[in-house]
Amino acid sequence: MHCLDAIEHWPVDHAAVAVIGPDGRIGAAGDQDRVFALASVTKPLVAYAALVAVEEGAIELDQPAGPPGATVRHLLAHTSGLAFGEPTMQSAPGTKRIYSSAGFEVLADLIAAETDIAFPDYLREAVFAPLGMAASTLDGPAGHGARSSAADLARFAGELLGPTLISSETAREATGVQFPGLDGLLPGYGVQRPNDWGLGFEIKSGKAPHWTGATNSPSTYGHFGQSGTFLWVDPDRSIACVALADRAFGDWAKAAWPPLSEAVLAELAGT
């Protein structure tokens, strides 16, 4: 895909990008095996492990978890009321969309307790190993401590396009809006009204500005990370895109990412 050559002009030392369709990788640029820090792109991976745990019966989406009144579903949807970086309450569960890395650490601790498996090991056994993501690890907090390559994230994106580790019903629930109508802060982009999320996945809906492209459908879901990473899936087109870089998110990413996403969709559409 010629549009992927754009990453050569990004103001970063290293970058890699891949575009994935239902039958596998469609295009790629950059070193696909180079390992990058994912920052918050960790969260969709952790969320997927949680969904596997739900289907295995280790946990339930609506079982109590975290602060009083909160559940696993609240933690995944950033509506538990927990603060961003520490497990302190800022609002009642289900009343506000408060983006919380701490909530994912609480979730990981719950899964470890219920399965008697250290969470990094559970993530590897539930997601990384069956998808062949050999370069991927969780070396730090469950909210932002994973590392991976474009090749591995392309494998994960392929799983999102055609789930094999969880049921299609669970996948649809995870990528549909949970607790609709809640406002909240989208890091880097200000308050969104509403700030729609699924279970571990941000949903584009009508958000503007946004880190995906203007031509991405409202049903597009995924995540970006402060380390300069993103993953999105546009289910209306059955296309996914992952991009990894070694420069922290900032104005450069706001300028570079949407045009790349729009170019990917345009090239695939033949326009």
C-alpha positions as CSV (number, residue, x, y, z in Angstrom):
1,M,0.0,0.0,0.0
2,H,1.6,3.2,-1.2
3,C,-0.1,5.4,1.5
4,L,1.9,3.6,4.2
5,D,5.1,5.3,3.0
6,A,3.9,8.3,4.9
7,I,5.5,7.0,8.0
8,E,8.9,7.7,6.5
9,H,8.1,11.4,7.0
10,W,6.9,11.1,10.6
11,P,9.2,13.0,13.0
12,V,10.2,9.8,14.8
13,D,13.2,7.6,14.9
14,H,11.4,4.4,14.2
15,A,7.8,3.5,13.2
16,A,5.9,0.5,11.8
17,V,2.4,0.2,10.5
18,A,0.2,-2.6,9.2
19,V,-3.2,-2.8,7.6
20,I,-5.3,-5.9,8.2
21,G,-8.3,-7.4,6.5
22,P,-10.4,-10.5,7.2
23,D,-7.9,-12.7,5.4
24,G,-4.8,-11.3,7.0
25,R,-2.3,-8.4,6.5
26,I,-3.0,-6.3,3.4
27,G,0.0,-3.9,3.7
28,A,2.8,-3.0,5.9
29,A,5.7,-0.5,6.3
30,G,8.6,-0.3,8.7
31,D,10.2,-3.1,10.8
32,Q,7.3,-5.4,11.6
33,D,9.3,-7.2,14.3
34,R,10.7,-4.2,16.2
35,V,9.2,-4.2,19.7
36,F,7.7,-0.9,21.0
37,A,6.3,0.2,24.3
38,L,2.5,0.2,23.8
39,A,1.4,2.5,26.7
40,S,-2.4,2.4,26.8
41,V,-2.7,0.1,23.7
42,T,-2.1,-2.4,26.5
43,K,-5.7,-1.9,27.6
44,P,-7.4,-3.7,24.7
45,L,-5.1,-6.7,25.2
46,V,-5.9,-6.8,28.9
47,A,-9.6,-6.4,28.2
48,Y,-9.5,-9.3,25.7
49,A,-7.9,-11.5,28.4
50,A,-10.7,-10.4,30.7
51,L,-13.3,-11.5,28.1
52,V,-11.6,-14.9,27.8
53,A,-11.8,-15.1,31.6
54,V,-15.5,-14.4,31.4
55,E,-16.1,-17.1,28.9
56,E,-14.1,-19.5,30.9
57,G,-16.3,-18.8,33.9
58,A,-13.4,-17.4,36.0
59,I,-15.1,-14.0,36.4
60,E,-18.4,-12.4,35.4
61,L,-19.0,-9.0,33.7
62,D,-21.5,-8.0,36.4
63,Q,-19.7,-9.4,39.5
64,P,-18.6,-6.8,42.1
65,A,-15.1,-5.5,41.4
66,G,-13.2,-2.4,42.5
67,P,-15.0,0.3,44.6
68,P,-18.4,-0.3,46.2
69,G,-21.1,-0.6,43.6
70,A,-18.7,-1.2,40.7
71,T,-18.4,-4.3,38.6
72,V,-16.0,-5.8,36.1
73,R,-18.1,-4.1,33.4
74,H,-17.6,-0.7,35.1
75,L,-13.9,-1.3,35.2
76,L,-13.7,-2.2,31.5
77,A,-15.9,0.7,30.4
78,H,-14.1,3.4,32.5
79,T,-17.2,4.0,34.6
80,S,-16.1,2.6,38.0
81,G,-15.5,6.0,39.4
82,L,-11.8,5.4,40.0
83,A,-9.3,8.1,39.3
84,F,-6.8,7.9,36.4
85,G,-3.7,6.7,38.2
86,E,-4.7,5.5,41.6
87,P,-7.6,3.5,43.1
88,T,-9.4,6.4,44.7
89,M,-13.0,7.3,44.1
90,Q,-13.9,10.4,42.1
91,S,-17.5,9.6,41.3
92,A,-20.2,7.0,41.9
93,P,-20.0,4.0,39.6
94,G,-21.9,4.4,36.3
95,T,-22.3,8.1,36.5
96,K,-19.3,9.5,34.6
97,R,-16.7,8.3,32.1
98,I,-13.4,8.7,34.0
99,Y,-10.5,7.2,32.1
100,S,-8.7,5.0,34.6
101,S,-5.5,3.0,34.2
102,A,-5.9,2.2,37.9
103,G,-9.1,0.4,37.1
104,F,-7.3,-2.0,34.8
105,E,-4.8,-2.8,37.5
106,V,-7.7,-3.6,39.8
107,L,-9.2,-5.8,37.1
108,A,-5.9,-7.6,36.6
109,D,-5.6,-8.3,40.3
110,L,-9.1,-9.7,40.3
111,I,-8.3,-12.1,37.4
112,A,-5.1,-13.2,39.1
113,A,-7.0,-13.9,42.4
114,E,-9.8,-15.8,40.7
115,T,-7.6,-17.9,38.4
116,D,-4.6,-18.3,40.8
117,I,-2.4,-17.3,37.8
118,A,-0.2,-14.2,37.8
119,F,-1.9,-11.8,35.4
120,P,1.1,-11.4,33.0
121,D,1.1,-15.2,32.7
122,Y,-2.7,-15.3,32.2
123,L,-2.5,-12.7,29.5
124,R,0.2,-14.7,27.7
125,E,-1.8,-18.0,28.0
126,A,-5.2,-16.5,27.1
127,V,-4.2,-14.1,24.3
128,F,-0.6,-14.0,23.3
129,A,0.2,-17.7,22.9
130,P,-2.9,-18.8,21.0
131,L,-2.5,-15.9,18.6
132,G,1.2,-16.5,18.0
133,M,2.1,-13.1,19.6
134,A,5.6,-14.3,20.6
135,A,7.1,-10.8,20.9
136,S,4.4,-9.5,23.2
137,T,4.9,-9.1,27.0
138,L,3.3,-7.4,29.9
139,D,6.3,-6.1,31.9
140,G,4.5,-3.4,33.9
141,P,1.1,-2.2,35.0
142,A,-2.0,-3.7,33.3
143,G,-3.1,-0.3,32.3
144,H,0.0,0.7,30.2
145,G,2.9,-1.8,30.7
146,A,2.9,-4.0,27.6
147,R,5.3,-4.2,24.7
148,S,4.7,-5.6,21.3
149,S,5.5,-5.5,17.6
150,A,3.5,-4.5,14.6
151,A,3.4,-8.1,13.4
152,D,2.0,-9.2,16.7
153,L,-0.6,-6.4,16.9
154,A,-1.6,-7.3,13.4
155,R,-2.4,-10.8,14.6
156,F,-4.5,-9.3,17.4
157,A,-6.3,-7.1,14.9
158,G,-7.0,-10.2,12.9
159,E,-8.6,-11.7,15.9
160,L,-10.8,-8.7,16.4
161,L,-12.0,-8.9,12.8
162,G,-12.8,-12.6,13.2
163,P,-12.9,-13.7,16.9
164,T,-11.7,-17.2,17.7
165,L,-10.8,-16.9,21.4
166,I,-14.2,-15.5,22.4
167,S,-17.7,-15.8,21.0
168,S,-19.0,-13.4,18.4
169,E,-21.7,-12.4,20.9
170,T,-19.1,-11.4,23.5
171,A,-17.1,-9.6,20.9
172,R,-20.1,-7.6,19.8
173,E,-20.9,-6.6,23.4
174,A,-17.3,-5.6,24.0
175,T,-17.3,-3.3,20.9
176,G,-20.7,-1.8,21.5
177,V,-21.4,1.3,23.7
178,Q,-21.5,0.5,27.4
179,F,-23.4,2.9,29.7
180,P,-24.4,5.2,26.8
181,G,-24.7,8.9,27.1
182,L,-21.9,9.4,29.6
183,D,-19.6,12.4,29.1
184,G,-15.9,12.3,29.9
185,L,-12.4,13.4,29.0
186,L,-10.7,11.6,26.1
187,P,-7.0,12.0,26.9
188,G,-5.3,14.5,24.5
189,Y,-8.6,15.5,22.9
190,G,-10.6,17.1,25.7
191,V,-14.1,16.5,27.0
192,Q,-16.3,14.4,24.7
193,R,-20.2,14.6,24.9
194,P,-20.8,11.7,25.0
195,N,-17.5,9.8,25.5
196,D,-18.5,6.4,24.2
197,W,-16.6,3.3,25.2
198,G,-17.1,-0.5,25.0
199,L,-15.4,-3.0,27.2
200,G,-11.8,-1.9,26.9
201,F,-12.2,-0.4,23.5
202,E,-12.8,3.3,22.8
203,I,-15.6,3.8,20.2
204,K,-15.3,6.7,17.8
205,S,-19.1,7.5,17.5
206,G,-19.4,11.2,16.7
207,K,-16.2,12.4,18.4
208,A,-14.4,15.2,16.8
209,P,-11.5,15.9,16.8
210,H,-10.4,12.3,17.0
211,W,-7.2,10.3,16.5
212,T,-8.7,8.1,13.8
213,G,-9.6,9.5,10.4
214,A,-12.7,11.7,9.5
215,T,-13.7,8.9,7.1
216,N,-13.6,6.1,9.7
217,S,-17.1,5.0,10.4
218,P,-18.7,5.9,13.8
219,S,-18.5,2.2,14.8
220,T,-14.7,2.3,14.6
221,Y,-13.2,1.1,17.8
222,G,-9.7,0.7,19.3
223,H,-7.2,2.6,21.4
224,F,-4.2,4.9,21.2
225,G,-1.2,5.1,23.6
226,Q,0.8,7.9,24.9
227,S,4.0,6.2,23.7
228,G,3.0,7.0,20.1
229,T,0.9,3.9,19.2
230,F,-2.6,3.1,18.0
231,L,-4.9,0.3,16.9
232,W,-8.2,0.7,15.2
233,V,-10.8,-1.6,13.7
234,D,-13.5,-0.2,11.3
235,P,-16.1,-3.0,11.4
236,D,-18.2,-1.4,8.6
237,R,-15.3,-2.0,6.2
238,S,-13.7,-5.0,7.9
239,I,-10.4,-3.2,8.0
240,A,-7.9,-2.7,10.9
241,C,-4.8,-0.6,11.2
242,V,-2.0,-0.6,13.7
243,A,0.8,1.9,14.0
244,L,3.7,2.0,16.4
245,A,6.3,4.7,16.9
246,D,9.0,5.6,19.5
247,R,8.0,9.2,20.1
248,A,5.5,10.2,22.8
249,F,2.0,11.2,21.6
250,G,1.7,14.9,20.9
251,D,0.9,17.4,18.2
252,W,2.9,15.4,15.7
253,A,0.6,12.4,16.2
254,K,-2.6,14.6,16.0
255,A,-1.3,15.8,12.6
256,A,0.0,12.5,11.3
257,W,-2.5,9.8,12.4
258,P,-5.8,11.0,10.9
259,P,-4.4,11.6,7.4
260,L,-2.8,8.1,7.4
261,S,-6.1,6.5,8.5
262,E,-8.0,8.4,5.8
263,A,-5.4,7.5,3.1
264,V,-5.6,3.8,4.1
265,L,-9.4,3.8,3.7
266,A,-9.2,5.8,0.4
267,E,-6.5,3.5,-1.1
268,L,-8.5,0.4,-0.2
269,A,-11.6,1.9,-1.7
270,G,-9.7,2.8,-4.9
271,T,-10.3,6.5,-4.6
